[in-house]
Each structure stands twice: as structure tokens, then as C-alpha cells.
């Protein structure tokens, strides 16, 4: 029951006031309980919202179900722009010349603008190009990995790469891999558009510094030592020290090449 909006007047029924509008029909379906109000997310069985569940639902509804594409990877140690770049690279959606040519953008020349030693697809731009390979050699040497295992494909490496028994170490290595790919791409663009190009040694230094800052600033449980990070990052178990909350949660480290 409601009272007329203007000038007081007698009490009238809700139906007389609103008629049979859609709003009234919705109100008639509302159940009034004695419980306190609470937000419920209907897309989860437990009613609790989570980013992981939302990401899975988006992937299933748009990417994997229709295009059979890989799922979204999340690494909280890197900025969002890096995650977005990796998302695009795994789907071969960065604007390399082969992909642009597939979309009928006539560039006239689709070979690699850096080494001119092959068609510029995603795998070539990020791994097979001579300059990209030189950067990966430095990264693998820094981590003391077998340089014969440098990847040649974005599909088999960015999502998998090395299998670490410890999750924290895996995320750290993944951060290095993702930033290396992003830096190689930026350097490629600098060359194509006539900007200053850095050498592989300078690029490695930038990767080391950026990843060190990301990990220390974004992780709540990891604090790396700079000197150890530069000289022996694979020995992470001895470098990972408790944060202010005293939590560490590190286990034995095991490295296996996939």
C-alpha cells in the first residue's frame, strides 16, 4: 500500500498506483526474509565471487569454446600490460608481418625487419630471430640453464617452459620469460619505427632490474637479494627471505625441462 505522491490523500493499493507494469511484476517476485542483506554471485555454486572463476567463465564463453585457443594465464608478479601482451602473443595476435598479411594488409614485404632471415610470424619475432635468440642466450646463461633448450615456439614455452616443483620459483621464472618476450617485441618496434635500438647486454640489464623490482614490490612473501639475483637466480631457495608478515612457504626446488 502507498499514499498518493502529491497532496496526501487516501491510501491506495500498489496495483492501483502502478498498474500492471513490468516493475510491479518484478516486485511481486521479491521474497522478504528476516536474514541480513548480502551480495551473492549467481555464477558460482557457492555464491562467492572470484577473479579466477570469472576468468575461466570468460575463456569458456569466448575463446576456448569457439576458437580452441589457450586459456588466460595470470601472474601477479608482472604488470597488467605484460599479461595482456602474453595473452595476445599466445593467440598470435600481435601485429607481426605474417599476421597483418593474413588480414589483407599489404606490406609488400613480410620477412623479419631485424634479421631478414625468415618470415616474421610470432615465433620468429620472439624466439627465432637472430637478435631475439641472442637475448635468450644471455637470459639462459644468467639462469645457468642449458642454452640448447632455448625455445623456438610461443605455444610450447610461454605457457609451460620449465617445470619447477615450487610455485613461487615457477612464477619468478615465468615473470622473467614474459618480460623477455615483451622487451624483445619493444626492441623490434624501436627498430622498425626508427627509434634507438639497445644492445642485448643492455636489454638483459633492464630485464634483471625490472623483474627484481616487480617481484619484490608485488609479492607479499618474497624478498630477493640483488647481488644473488644477478649472479645465481636459479638458487632461489637461499634468496627467498621472509617478508614482514613472516610467511615464506618455500619447499625444495626441482627444475625439469619440458
C-alpha positions as CSV (number, residue, x, y, z in Angstrom):
1,X,0.0,0.0,0.0
2,X,1.2,3.5,-0.8
3,X,-0.1,7.0,-0.3
4,X,-0.6,9.4,-3.2
5,X,2.6,11.2,-4.1
6,X,1.1,14.7,-4.2
7,X,-1.2,16.4,-1.6
8,X,-1.6,13.5,0.7
9,X,-4.9,11.8,0.1
10,X,-6.2,8.3,0.9
11,X,-4.1,5.2,1.0
12,X,-4.4,3.3,-2.3
13,X,-3.2,-0.2,-3.3
14,X,0.1,-0.7,-5.1
15,X,-1.7,-2.2,-8.1
16,X,-4.0,0.9,-8.4
17,X,-0.9,3.1,-8.2
18,X,1.4,1.3,-10.7
19,X,-1.0,-0.8,-12.8
20,X,0.4,-4.0,-14.3
21,X,3.8,-2.6,-15.2
22,X,6.9,-4.8,-15.5
23,X,8.4,-3.2,-12.4
24,X,5.3,-4.3,-10.4
25,X,5.7,-7.8,-11.7
26,X,9.3,-7.9,-10.6
27,X,8.4,-6.5,-7.1
28,X,5.8,-9.2,-6.7
29,X,8.6,-11.9,-7.1
30,X,10.7,-10.4,-4.3
31,X,10.9,-12.6,-1.1
32,X,11.3,-10.7,2.1
33,X,13.3,-12.7,4.6
34,X,14.5,-11.9,8.1
35,X,18.1,-12.6,7.3
36,X,20.6,-9.7,6.8
37,X,21.3,-8.5,3.3
38,X,24.2,-9.9,1.4
39,X,25.7,-10.0,-2.1
40,X,25.5,-13.3,-3.9
41,X,27.3,-14.2,-7.1
42,X,25.0,-16.5,-9.1
43,X,27.7,-17.7,-11.5
44,X,29.3,-19.8,-8.8
45,X,27.8,-22.6,-6.9
46,X,29.0,-21.3,-3.5
47,X,27.8,-17.7,-4.3
48,X,31.2,-16.3,-3.7
49,X,32.8,-14.1,-6.4
50,X,36.4,-14.8,-7.5
51,X,38.6,-13.4,-10.3
52,X,39.8,-16.9,-11.2
53,X,36.3,-18.2,-11.7
54,X,35.3,-15.2,-13.8
55,X,38.4,-15.6,-16.0
56,X,37.5,-19.3,-16.5
57,X,33.9,-18.4,-17.5
58,X,35.1,-15.7,-19.9
59,X,37.6,-18.1,-21.5
60,X,35.0,-20.9,-21.9
61,X,32.4,-18.5,-23.3
62,X,34.5,-16.6,-25.8
63,X,37.9,-18.2,-26.6
64,X,38.4,-21.9,-25.9
65,X,34.8,-22.9,-26.7
66,X,34.7,-21.2,-30.1
67,X,38.3,-20.9,-31.3
68,X,40.1,-23.7,-29.4
69,X,42.6,-21.2,-28.0
70,X,44.7,-21.5,-24.9
71,X,43.3,-20.1,-21.6
72,X,44.3,-17.0,-19.9
73,X,47.5,-17.1,-17.8
74,X,47.7,-14.9,-14.6
75,X,50.9,-13.9,-12.9
76,X,50.5,-11.3,-10.1
77,X,54.2,-10.5,-10.2
78,X,54.0,-8.7,-13.5
79,X,52.0,-5.6,-14.6
80,X,48.8,-6.0,-16.4
81,X,50.3,-4.8,-19.7
82,X,52.7,-7.7,-19.7
83,X,49.8,-10.2,-19.1
84,X,47.9,-8.6,-22.0
85,X,50.8,-8.9,-24.3
86,X,51.3,-12.6,-23.4
87,X,47.6,-13.1,-23.9
88,X,47.8,-11.7,-27.4
89,X,51.1,-13.5,-28.2
90,X,49.8,-16.9,-27.3
91,X,46.9,-16.3,-29.7
92,X,49.2,-15.0,-32.4
93,X,47.5,-11.6,-32.3
94,X,50.5,-9.2,-32.1
95,X,50.9,-7.3,-35.3
96,X,53.8,-9.2,-36.9
97,X,54.0,-9.0,-40.7
98,X,52.7,-12.5,-41.4
99,X,49.6,-11.9,-39.3
100,X,49.0,-8.5,-40.9
101,X,49.3,-10.1,-44.3
102,X,46.7,-12.7,-43.3
103,X,44.3,-9.8,-42.6
104,X,44.9,-8.5,-46.1
105,X,47.1,-5.6,-45.0
106,X,49.5,-5.4,-47.9
107,X,53.0,-4.5,-46.5
108,X,54.8,-5.7,-49.7
109,X,57.5,-7.5,-47.6
110,X,56.8,-9.9,-44.8
111,X,60.3,-11.1,-43.9
112,X,61.8,-10.2,-40.5
113,X,62.8,-6.5,-40.3
114,X,65.6,-7.3,-37.9
115,X,67.5,-10.2,-39.4
116,X,65.8,-10.7,-42.8
117,X,66.3,-14.5,-42.2
118,X,62.7,-15.7,-42.3
119,X,59.1,-14.7,-42.4
120,X,58.1,-12.6,-39.4
121,X,55.5,-14.6,-37.5
122,X,55.1,-14.6,-33.7
123,X,57.5,-17.5,-33.2
124,X,60.2,-15.8,-35.3
125,X,59.8,-12.4,-33.8
126,X,60.0,-13.6,-30.2
127,X,62.3,-16.6,-30.5
128,X,63.8,-17.5,-33.8
129,X,65.1,-14.1,-34.9
130,X,68.9,-13.9,-34.5
131,X,68.7,-10.8,-32.2
132,X,65.9,-12.4,-30.1
133,X,68.0,-15.6,-29.9
134,X,70.9,-13.6,-28.7
135,X,68.8,-12.1,-25.9
136,X,67.6,-15.6,-24.9
137,X,71.2,-16.9,-24.8
138,X,72.0,-14.2,-22.3
139,X,68.9,-14.9,-20.2
140,X,69.6,-18.7,-20.1
141,X,73.2,-18.1,-19.3
142,X,72.2,-15.8,-16.4
143,X,69.9,-18.5,-15.0
144,X,72.6,-21.2,-15.8
145,X,70.2,-23.2,-18.0
146,X,71.3,-25.4,-20.9
147,X,71.4,-23.0,-23.8
148,X,70.5,-25.9,-26.2
149,X,67.0,-25.7,-24.7
150,X,66.2,-22.2,-25.9
151,X,62.6,-22.2,-27.1
152,X,61.5,-21.9,-30.7
153,X,57.8,-21.7,-30.3
154,X,55.5,-19.4,-28.2
155,X,53.0,-22.2,-27.8
156,X,55.3,-24.7,-26.1
157,X,57.2,-22.2,-23.9
158,X,55.3,-19.2,-22.6
159,X,52.6,-21.4,-21.1
160,X,54.9,-24.1,-19.9
161,X,58.6,-23.6,-20.2
162,X,60.4,-25.0,-17.2
163,X,58.5,-27.1,-14.6
164,X,59.5,-26.0,-11.1
165,X,58.4,-28.0,-8.1
166,X,57.9,-24.8,-6.1
167,X,55.1,-22.5,-7.3
168,X,56.9,-19.3,-6.2
169,X,60.0,-20.1,-8.2
170,X,57.9,-21.0,-11.2
171,X,56.2,-17.6,-11.1
172,X,59.5,-15.8,-10.8
173,X,60.9,-17.6,-13.9
174,X,57.7,-17.0,-15.7
175,X,58.0,-13.3,-14.9
176,X,61.4,-13.3,-16.5
177,X,60.2,-15.2,-19.6
178,X,57.2,-12.9,-20.1
179,X,59.3,-9.7,-19.6
180,X,61.9,-11.0,-22.0
181,X,59.2,-11.5,-24.7
182,X,57.8,-8.1,-24.1
183,X,61.2,-6.4,-24.2
184,X,62.1,-8.2,-27.5
185,X,58.9,-7.0,-29.0
186,X,59.5,-3.4,-27.9
187,X,63.0,-3.5,-29.3
188,X,61.6,-4.9,-32.6
189,X,59.2,-1.9,-32.8
190,X,62.0,0.5,-32.0
191,X,64.0,-0.8,-35.0
192,X,61.0,-0.8,-37.3
193,X,60.0,2.7,-36.5
194,X,63.5,4.2,-36.5
195,X,64.0,4.7,-32.8
196,X,67.1,3.9,-30.8
197,X,67.9,0.2,-30.5
198,X,69.5,-1.3,-27.4
199,X,72.1,-4.0,-27.5
200,X,71.4,-7.4,-26.0
201,X,73.6,-6.7,-22.9
202,X,71.6,-3.6,-22.1
203,X,68.4,-5.4,-22.6
204,X,69.4,-8.1,-20.2
205,X,70.2,-5.5,-17.6
206,X,66.8,-3.9,-18.0
207,X,65.1,-7.3,-17.7
208,X,67.0,-8.1,-14.5
209,X,66.2,-4.7,-12.9
210,X,62.5,-4.7,-13.9
211,X,61.8,-8.3,-12.7
212,X,63.7,-7.7,-9.5
213,X,61.6,-4.6,-8.7
214,X,58.3,-6.3,-9.7
215,X,58.9,-9.4,-7.6
216,X,60.0,-7.5,-4.5
217,X,57.2,-4.9,-4.8
218,X,54.3,-7.2,-5.8
219,X,55.0,-10.3,-3.8
220,X,53.9,-10.4,-0.2
221,X,56.1,-13.3,0.7
222,X,59.3,-12.9,-1.3
223,X,62.3,-10.6,-0.9
224,X,65.2,-11.1,-3.2
225,X,68.8,-10.1,-2.7
226,X,70.1,-8.0,-5.6
227,X,73.6,-9.5,-5.8
228,X,72.4,-13.0,-5.6
229,X,69.7,-12.2,-8.1
230,X,72.3,-11.1,-10.6
231,X,74.8,-13.9,-10.0
232,X,72.8,-17.0,-9.3
233,X,69.0,-16.6,-9.6
234,X,68.4,-20.4,-10.0
235,X,69.4,-20.8,-6.4
236,X,66.3,-19.1,-5.3
237,X,65.7,-21.1,-2.2
238,X,68.5,-19.5,-0.4
239,X,67.5,-16.0,-1.6
240,X,63.8,-16.1,-0.7
241,X,63.6,-14.5,2.8
242,X,60.5,-14.0,5.0
243,X,58.6,-10.8,4.4
244,X,57.2,-8.5,7.1
245,X,54.4,-10.9,7.9
246,X,56.9,-13.7,8.5
247,X,55.4,-16.0,5.8
248,X,57.7,-17.8,3.4
249,X,56.2,-21.2,2.5
250,X,59.1,-22.4,0.3
251,X,59.9,-26.0,-0.5
252,X,62.5,-28.0,-2.3
253,X,63.4,-26.7,-5.7
254,X,63.4,-29.0,-8.7
255,X,64.0,-28.0,-12.3
256,X,62.9,-30.1,-15.2
257,X,62.9,-29.0,-18.9
258,X,59.7,-29.8,-20.7
